[in-house]
Amino acid sequence: MLPHDMREQTRLALANIKLVLDAKGLTWHNVVKLTKYVTDMRDMDDMYAVLNEHFGDWRPAGTLVAINNLSAPGARVELDMIAAIPAA
């Protein structure tokens, strides 16, 4: 069950992505592209507030897409990120 609150859904998505970043030894600054899918454009401010908590001043390239339905029932946001691994 997903929380209804957009901020909480965004935090949950970012927590899952953080697990992947941590497993590869990466940080939010390694994220170079962020695609955001939302079911209601009016939720953008809440979503961006949470993204700013995690990314701070770092701004990866981004795309925002409004879509009717997402993969899970009740989902209001889905995030797709590309992270770059530094050359050795």
Secondary structure, 3 states (H helix, E strand, C coil): CCCCCHHHHHHHHHHHHHHHHHHCCCCHHHEEEEEEEECCHHHHHHHHHHHHHHHCCCCCEEEEEECCCCCCCCCCEEEEEEECCCCC
